[in-house]
């Protein structure tokens, strides 16, 4: 059996999303899912066991979280 060590990756990423997508909840959720899928693809392809525990999408120019925050 392979010995493993659990680590926690903390990161912040700024993403420019077109305003028309920001105003369309369905498209925004699709973009959010796509971003998480893209982030998780690399570790998955390397055979790493991982779980995205928390992901929050925040509009930097307003005081509220985006609808559909995962």
Biopython code that builds the backbone (N, CA, C, O; Angstrom):
import numpy as np
from Bio.PDB.StructureBuilder import StructureBuilder

atoms = [
    (1, "UNK", "N", (0.834, -1.180, 0.000)),
    (1, "UNK", "CA", (0.000, 0.000, 0.000)),
    (1, "UNK", "C", (0.884, 1.251, 0.000)),
    (1, "UNK", "O", (1.892, 1.298, 0.706)),
    (2, "UNK", "N", (0.519, 2.233, -0.768)),
    (2, "UNK", "CA", (1.283, 3.470, -0.878)),
    (2, "UNK", "C", (0.987, 4.375, 0.310)),
    (2, "UNK", "O", (-0.172, 4.589, 0.667)),
    (3, "UNK", "N", (2.041, 4.902, 0.918)),
    (3, "UNK", "CA", (1.858, 5.854, 2.008)),
    (3, "UNK", "C", (1.549, 7.218, 1.405)),
    (3, "UNK", "O", (2.159, 7.623, 0.415)),
    (4, "UNK", "N", (0.603, 7.916, 2.007)),
    (4, "UNK", "CA", (0.236, 9.253, 1.533)),
    (4, "UNK", "C", (0.223, 10.226, 2.702)),
    (4, "UNK", "O", (0.201, 9.826, 3.866)),
    (5, "UNK", "N", (0.236, 11.486, 2.374)),
    (5, "UNK", "CA", (0.121, 12.533, 3.377)),
    (5, "UNK", "C", (-0.893, 13.541, 2.857)),
    (5, "UNK", "O", (-0.789, 14.006, 1.721)),
    (6, "UNK", "N", (-1.861, 13.874, 3.679)),
    (6, "UNK", "CA", (-2.897, 14.814, 3.279)),
    (6, "UNK", "C", (-2.399, 16.245, 3.454)),
    (6, "UNK", "O", (-1.845, 16.589, 4.497)),
    (7, "UNK", "N", (-2.595, 17.075, 2.435)),
    (7, "UNK", "CA", (-2.224, 18.486, 2.499)),
    (7, "UNK", "C", (-3.442, 19.321, 2.124)),
    (7, "UNK", "O", (-4.372, 18.825, 1.487)),
    (8, "UNK", "N", (-3.432, 20.584, 2.521)),
    (8, "UNK", "CA", (-4.512, 21.509, 2.206)),
    (8, "UNK", "C", (-3.968, 22.590, 1.286)),
    (8, "UNK", "O", (-3.012, 23.280, 1.640)),
    (9, "UNK", "N", (-4.555, 22.743, 0.128)),
    (9, "UNK", "CA", (-4.170, 23.784, -0.821)),
    (9, "UNK", "C", (-5.131, 24.951, -0.668)),
    (9, "UNK", "O", (-6.340, 24.792, -0.837)),
    (10, "UNK", "N", (-4.595, 26.126, -0.346)),
    (10, "UNK", "CA", (-5.400, 27.345, -0.275)),
    (10, "UNK", "C", (-4.943, 28.248, -1.403)),
    (10, "UNK", "O", (-3.746, 28.463, -1.589)),
    (11, "UNK", "N", (-5.893, 28.777, -2.154)),
    (11, "UNK", "CA", (-5.523, 29.653, -3.255)),
    (11, "UNK", "C", (-6.644, 30.637, -3.541)),
    (11, "UNK", "O", (-7.809, 30.382, -3.239)),
    (12, "UNK", "N", (-6.274, 31.751, -4.122)),
    (12, "UNK", "CA", (-7.233, 32.735, -4.610)),
    (12, "UNK", "C", (-6.940, 32.943, -6.080)),
    (12, "UNK", "O", (-5.780, 33.004, -6.488)),
    (13, "UNK", "N", (-7.984, 33.051, -6.871)),
    (13, "UNK", "CA", (-7.826, 33.233, -8.305)),
    (13, "UNK", "C", (-8.814, 34.308, -8.758)),
    (13, "UNK", "O", (-10.012, 34.207, -8.490)),
    (14, "UNK", "N", (-8.318, 35.322, -9.435)),
    (14, "UNK", "CA", (-9.193, 36.345, -9.996)),
    (14, "UNK", "C", (-9.496, 35.971, -11.438)),
    (14, "UNK", "O", (-8.591, 35.660, -12.212)),
    (15, "UNK", "N", (-10.774, 36.003, -11.793)),
    (15, "UNK", "CA", (-11.218, 35.608, -13.126)),
    (15, "UNK", "C", (-12.085, 36.720, -13.696)),
    (15, "UNK", "O", (-12.992, 37.203, -13.018)),
    (16, "UNK", "N", (-11.824, 37.130, -14.926)),
    (16, "UNK", "CA", (-12.660, 38.119, -15.607)),
    (16, "UNK", "C", (-13.784, 37.394, -16.333)),
    (16, "UNK", "O", (-13.543, 36.666, -17.296)),
    (17, "UNK", "N", (-15.011, 37.596, -15.866)),
    (17, "UNK", "CA", (-16.184, 36.976, -16.476)),
    (17, "UNK", "C", (-17.002, 38.087, -17.127)),
    (17, "UNK", "O", (-17.291, 39.092, -16.479)),
    (18, "UNK", "N", (-17.380, 37.925, -18.396)),
    (18, "UNK", "CA", (-18.177, 38.952, -19.071)),
    (18, "UNK", "C", (-19.466, 39.261, -18.297)),
    (18, "UNK", "O", (-20.083, 38.373, -17.709)),
    (19, "UNK", "N", (-19.851, 40.530, -18.313)),
    (19, "UNK", "CA", (-20.995, 40.977, -17.528)),
    (19, "UNK", "C", (-22.292, 40.285, -17.947)),
    (19, "UNK", "O", (-23.147, 40.028, -17.099)),
    (20, "UNK", "N", (-22.457, 39.979, -19.236)),
    (20, "UNK", "CA", (-23.691, 39.307, -19.656)),
    (20, "UNK", "C", (-23.813, 37.926, -19.013)),
    (20, "UNK", "O", (-24.922, 37.474, -18.728)),
    (21, "UNK", "N", (-22.697, 37.261, -18.784)),
    (21, "UNK", "CA", (-22.720, 35.969, -18.092)),
    (21, "UNK", "C", (-23.015, 36.182, -16.612)),
    (21, "UNK", "O", (-23.761, 35.411, -16.009)),
    (22, "UNK", "N", (-22.436, 37.219, -16.029)),
    (22, "UNK", "CA", (-22.667, 37.515, -14.614)),
    (22, "UNK", "C", (-24.152, 37.744, -14.330)),
    (22, "UNK", "O", (-24.635, 37.416, -13.246)),
    (23, "UNK", "N", (-24.869, 38.300, -15.291)),
    (23, "UNK", "CA", (-26.283, 38.615, -15.099)),
    (23, "UNK", "C", (-27.206, 37.443, -15.417)),
    (23, "UNK", "O", (-28.403, 37.513, -15.137)),
    (24, "UNK", "N", (-26.684, 36.388, -15.987)),
    (24, "UNK", "CA", (-27.476, 35.213, -16.366)),
    (24, "UNK", "C", (-27.138, 34.065, -15.415)),
    (24, "UNK", "O", (-26.092, 33.432, -15.557)),
    (25, "UNK", "N", (-28.014, 33.794, -14.450)),
    (25, "UNK", "CA", (-27.724, 32.796, -13.403)),
    (25, "UNK", "C", (-27.385, 31.422, -13.981)),
    (25, "UNK", "O", (-26.474, 30.750, -13.496)),
    (26, "UNK", "N", (-28.110, 31.009, -15.006)),
    (26, "UNK", "CA", (-27.875, 29.686, -15.585)),
    (26, "UNK", "C", (-26.487, 29.598, -16.220)),
    (26, "UNK", "O", (-25.759, 28.631, -15.996)),
    (27, "UNK", "N", (-26.130, 30.594, -16.999)),
    (27, "UNK", "CA", (-24.804, 30.609, -17.633)),
    (27, "UNK", "C", (-23.705, 30.746, -16.592)),
    (27, "UNK", "O", (-22.653, 30.118, -16.712)),
    (28, "UNK", "N", (-23.942, 31.564, -15.566)),
    (28, "UNK", "CA", (-22.942, 31.758, -14.516)),
    (28, "UNK", "C", (-22.670, 30.445, -13.782)),
    (28, "UNK", "O", (-21.514, 30.108, -13.526)),
    (29, "UNK", "N", (-23.712, 29.712, -13.447)),
    (29, "UNK", "CA", (-23.519, 28.416, -12.770)),
    (29, "UNK", "C", (-22.739, 27.453, -13.657)),
    (29, "UNK", "O", (-21.894, 26.696, -13.180)),
    (30, "UNK", "N", (-23.033, 27.494, -14.948)),
    (30, "UNK", "CA", (-22.313, 26.632, -15.888)),
    (30, "UNK", "C", (-20.831, 26.994, -15.924)),
    (30, "UNK", "O", (-19.975, 26.109, -15.945)),
    (31, "UNK", "N", (-20.528, 28.286, -15.930)),
    (31, "UNK", "CA", (-19.136, 28.749, -15.919)),
    (31, "UNK", "C", (-18.459, 28.338, -14.613)),
    (31, "UNK", "O", (-17.317, 27.878, -14.629)),
    (32, "UNK", "N", (-19.146, 28.498, -13.488)),
    (32, "UNK", "CA", (-18.580, 28.118, -12.195)),
    (32, "UNK", "C", (-18.250, 26.627, -12.159)),
    (32, "UNK", "O", (-17.175, 26.239, -11.701)),
    (33, "UNK", "N", (-19.168, 25.796, -12.639)),
    (33, "UNK", "CA", (-18.905, 24.350, -12.677)),
    (33, "UNK", "C", (-17.720, 24.039, -13.584)),
    (33, "UNK", "O", (-16.887, 23.191, -13.262)),
    (34, "UNK", "N", (-17.650, 24.732, -14.723)),
    (34, "UNK", "CA", (-16.543, 24.517, -15.655)),
    (34, "UNK", "C", (-15.200, 24.880, -15.049)),
    (34, "UNK", "O", (-14.206, 24.187, -15.267)),
    (35, "UNK", "N", (-15.169, 25.965, -14.289)),
    (35, "UNK", "CA", (-13.929, 26.386, -13.630)),
    (35, "UNK", "C", (-13.481, 25.318, -12.631)),
    (35, "UNK", "O", (-12.308, 24.944, -12.606)),
    (36, "UNK", "N", (-14.404, 24.832, -11.814)),
    (36, "UNK", "CA", (-14.055, 23.795, -10.833)),
    (36, "UNK", "C", (-13.620, 22.508, -11.521)),
    (36, "UNK", "O", (-12.704, 21.830, -11.055)),
    (37, "UNK", "N", (-14.269, 22.172, -12.621)),
    (37, "UNK", "CA", (-13.893, 20.970, -13.371)),
    (37, "UNK", "C", (-12.479, 21.111, -13.933)),
    (37, "UNK", "O", (-11.690, 20.168, -13.882)),
    (38, "UNK", "N", (-12.162, 22.292, -14.467)),
    (38, "UNK", "CA", (-10.827, 22.522, -15.029)),
    (38, "UNK", "C", (-9.752, 22.460, -13.944)),
    (38, "UNK", "O", (-8.673, 21.909, -14.163)),
    (39, "UNK", "N", (-10.051, 23.026, -12.778)),
    (39, "UNK", "CA", (-9.089, 23.012, -11.671)),
    (39, "UNK", "C", (-8.835, 21.585, -11.188)),
    (39, "UNK", "O", (-7.710, 21.247, -10.821)),
    (40, "UNK", "N", (-9.863, 20.757, -11.187)),
    (40, "UNK", "CA", (-9.713, 19.398, -10.660)),
    (40, "UNK", "C", (-9.151, 18.408, -11.679)),
    (40, "UNK", "O", (-8.762, 17.304, -11.300)),
    (41, "UNK", "N", (-9.098, 18.771, -12.946)),
    (41, "UNK", "CA", (-8.650, 17.842, -13.989)),
    (41, "UNK", "C", (-7.194, 17.396, -13.799)),
    (41, "UNK", "O", (-6.894, 16.207, -13.909)),
    (42, "UNK", "N", (-6.306, 18.326, -13.519)),
    (42, "UNK", "CA", (-4.881, 18.000, -13.374)),
    (42, "UNK", "C", (-4.598, 16.976, -12.293)),
    (42, "UNK", "O", (-3.987, 15.945, -12.575)),
    (43, "UNK", "N", (-5.029, 17.232, -11.050)),
    (43, "UNK", "CA", (-4.781, 16.245, -9.994)),
    (43, "UNK", "C", (-5.421, 14.887, -10.304)),
    (43, "UNK", "O", (-4.841, 13.844, -10.004)),
    (44, "UNK", "N", (-6.610, 14.901, -10.902)),
    (44, "UNK", "CA", (-7.286, 13.647, -11.249)),
    (44, "UNK", "C", (-6.459, 12.847, -12.250)),
    (44, "UNK", "O", (-6.280, 11.639, -12.096)),
    (45, "UNK", "N", (-5.954, 13.534, -13.280)),
    (45, "UNK", "CA", (-5.156, 12.852, -14.302)),
    (45, "UNK", "C", (-3.844, 12.315, -13.743)),
    (45, "UNK", "O", (-3.287, 11.359, -14.284)),
    (46, "UNK", "N", (-3.347, 12.915, -12.674)),
    (46, "UNK", "CA", (-2.116, 12.438, -12.037)),
    (46, "UNK", "C", (-2.389, 11.313, -11.039)),
    (46, "UNK", "O", (-1.459, 10.776, -10.438)),
    (47, "UNK", "N", (-3.645, 10.962, -10.864)),
    (47, "UNK", "CA", (-3.990, 9.861, -9.968)),
    (47, "UNK", "C", (-4.048, 10.238, -8.503)),
    (47, "UNK", "O", (-3.977, 9.368, -7.635)),
    (48, "UNK", "N", (-4.177, 11.526, -8.216)),
    (48, "UNK", "CA", (-4.245, 11.964, -6.823)),
    (48, "UNK", "C", (-5.672, 11.854, -6.302)),
    (48, "UNK", "O", (-6.628, 12.163, -7.013)),
    (49, "UNK", "N", (-5.805, 11.420, -5.077)),
    (49, "UNK", "CA", (-7.108, 11.397, -4.417)),
    (49, "UNK", "C", (-7.324, 12.777, -3.808)),
    (49, "UNK", "O", (-6.494, 13.252, -3.032)),
    (50, "UNK", "N", (-8.423, 13.415, -4.151)),
    (50, "UNK", "CA", (-8.680, 14.757, -3.632)),
    (50, "UNK", "C", (-10.174, 15.011, -3.584)),
    (50, "UNK", "O", (-10.965, 14.288, -4.189)),
    (51, "UNK", "N", (-10.541, 16.044, -2.857)),
    (51, "UNK", "CA", (-11.934, 16.453, -2.750)),
    (51, "UNK", "C", (-11.947, 17.968, -2.637)),
    (51, "UNK", "O", (-11.264, 18.534, -1.783)),
    (52, "UNK", "N", (-12.718, 18.627, -3.491)),
    (52, "UNK", "CA", (-12.880, 20.076, -3.356)),
    (52, "UNK", "C", (-13.866, 20.282, -2.210)),
    (52, "UNK", "O", (-15.056, 19.994, -2.338)),
    (53, "UNK", "N", (-13.356, 20.780, -1.100)),
    (53, "UNK", "CA", (-14.146, 20.912, 0.114)),
    (53, "UNK", "C", (-14.992, 22.177, 0.093)),
    (53, "UNK", "O", (-16.139, 22.172, 0.539)),
    (54, "UNK", "N", (-14.423, 23.261, -0.426)),
    (54, "UNK", "CA", (-15.144, 24.532, -0.415)),
    (54, "UNK", "C", (-14.717, 25.351, -1.620)),
    (54, "UNK", "O", (-13.529, 25.468, -1.919)),
    (55, "UNK", "N", (-15.694, 25.914, -2.303)),
    (55, "UNK", "CA", (-15.417, 26.834, -3.403)),
    (55, "UNK", "C", (-16.435, 27.962, -3.317)),
    (55, "UNK", "O", (-17.641, 27.715, -3.303)),
    (56, "UNK", "N", (-15.959, 29.185, -3.260)),
    (56, "UNK", "CA", (-16.834, 30.341, -3.166)),
    (56, "UNK", "C", (-16.478, 31.319, -4.267)),
    (56, "UNK", "O", (-15.315, 31.693, -4.424)),
    (57, "UNK", "N", (-17.471, 31.731, -5.024)),
    (57, "UNK", "CA", (-17.283, 32.731, -6.064)),
    (57, "UNK", "C", (-17.837, 34.048, -5.530)),
    (57, "UNK", "O", (-19.016, 34.130, -5.186)),
    (58, "UNK", "N", (-16.997, 35.074, -5.459)),
    (58, "UNK", "CA", (-17.372, 36.363, -4.886)),
    (58, "UNK", "C", (-17.204, 37.448, -5.935)),
    (58, "UNK", "O", (-16.167, 37.530, -6.593)),
    (59, "UNK", "N", (-18.228, 38.283, -6.088)),
    (59, "UNK", "CA", (-18.143, 39.435, -6.979)),
    (59, "UNK", "C", (-17.313, 40.500, -6.256)),
    (59, "UNK", "O", (-17.741, 41.026, -5.229)),
    (60, "UNK", "N", (-16.145, 40.816, -6.779)),
    (60, "UNK", "CA", (-15.231, 41.744, -6.107)),
    (60, "UNK", "C", (-15.752, 43.177, -6.059)),
    (60, "UNK", "O", (-15.275, 43.980, -5.257)),
    (61, "UNK", "N", (-16.719, 43.503, -6.901)),
    (61, "UNK", "CA", (-17.198, 44.878, -6.978)),
    (61, "UNK", "C", (-18.563, 45.071, -6.354)),
    (61, "UNK", "O", (-19.199, 46.102, -6.571)),
    (62, "UNK", "N", (-19.027, 44.106, -5.588)),
    (62, "UNK", "CA", (-20.274, 44.287, -4.856)),
    (62, "UNK", "C", (-20.105, 43.687, -3.464)),
    (62, "UNK", "O", (-19.123, 42.997, -3.192)),
    (63, "UNK", "N", (-21.055, 43.950, -2.600)),
    (63, "UNK", "CA", (-20.934, 43.494, -1.216)),
    (63, "UNK", "C", (-21.654, 42.173, -0.960)),
    (63, "UNK", "O", (-21.790, 41.759, 0.191)),
    (64, "UNK", "N", (-22.119, 41.503, -2.020)),
    (64, "UNK", "CA", (-22.818, 40.234, -1.831)),
    (64, "UNK", "C", (-22.177, 39.143, -2.666)),
    (64, "UNK", "O", (-21.535, 39.419, -3.680)),
    (65, "UNK", "N", (-22.356, 37.898, -2.235)),
    (65, "UNK", "CA", (-21.845, 36.765, -2.999)),
    (65, "UNK", "C", (-22.723, 36.528, -4.213)),
    (65, "UNK", "O", (-23.913, 36.844, -4.205)),
    (66, "UNK", "N", (-22.134, 35.978, -5.245)),
    (66, "UNK", "CA", (-22.866, 35.695, -6.464)),
    (66, "UNK", "C", (-23.914, 34.621, -6.232)),
    (66, "UNK", "O", (-23.726, 33.731, -5.402)),
    (67, "UNK", "N", (-25.027, 34.703, -6.971)),
    (67, "UNK", "CA", (-26.006, 33.621, -6.877)),
    (67, "UNK", "C", (-25.378, 32.325, -7.362)),
    (67, "UNK", "O", (-24.549, 32.335, -8.273)),
    (68, "UNK", "N", (-25.762, 31.230, -6.768)),
    (68, "UNK", "CA", (-25.242, 29.938, -7.195)),
    (68, "UNK", "C", (-23.849, 29.640, -6.692)),
    (68, "UNK", "O", (-23.169, 28.771, -7.237)),
    (69, "UNK", "N", (-23.406, 30.347, -5.657)),
    (69, "UNK", "CA", (-22.082, 30.065, -5.109)),
    (69, "UNK", "C", (-22.033, 28.617, -4.673)),
    (69, "UNK", "O", (-22.917, 28.126, -3.971)),
    (70, "UNK", "N", (-20.981, 27.945, -5.105)),
    (70, "UNK", "CA", (-20.852, 26.511, -4.834)),
    (70, "UNK", "C", (-20.119, 26.316, -3.526)),
    (70, "UNK", "O", (-19.900, 25.181, -3.104)),
]
sb = StructureBuilder()
sb.init_structure("model")
sb.init_model(0)
sb.init_chain("A")
sb.init_seg("    ")
for serial, (resi, resn, name, xyz) in enumerate(atoms, 1):
    if name == "N":
        sb.init_residue(resn, " ", resi, " ")
    sb.init_atom(name, np.array(xyz, "f"), 0.0, 1.0, " ", f" {name:<3s}", serial, name[0])
structure = sb.get_structure()
